[in-house]
Amino acid sequence: MAKARHQPPCHRLTFEEAVQVHLRLMDGEIYSRIAAPFDVNQGRIADVKFGRLHPGSYDEAIRRRSLR
């Protein structure tokens, strides 16, 4: 039986990163390309998108988008 390699847990997205996720989603990027640099799975991107993780980050992303 092969010995299992211990891997550190995935990164936990911060509120600021969640805002960045929303901005990237607004730009039309796909989940997998957003998830990779943050070392999270695509499910975490969906959690951010649908407000299950870091509620309020969408509103902040909208606010920042309007400042451009």
SULJOPE-V779558 format. One record per residue. RES is the residue in one letter. NEAR is the number of other C-alpha atoms within 8 Angstrom. Layout:
RES,NEAR / RES,NEAR
//
This chain:
M,2 / A,3 / K,4 / A,4 / R,4 / H,4 / Q,4 / P,4 / P,4 / C,6 / H,7 / R,5 / L,8 / T,7 / F,8 / E,7 / E,8 / A,13 / V,12 / Q,9 / V,12 / H,13 / L,10 / R,10 / L,10 / M,7 / D,6 / G,6 / E,9 / I,7 / Y,10 / S,8 / R,8 / I,12 / A,13 / A,9 / P,7 / F,8 / D,8 / V,13 / N,9 / Q,9 / G,6 / R,10 / I,13 / A,9 / D,10 / V,15 / K,10 / F,7 / G,10 / R,8 / L,8 / H,10 / P,8 / G,7 / S,13 / Y,12 / D,7 / E,9 / A,12 / I,8 / R,8 / R,8 / R,8 / S,6 / L,5 / R,4
//
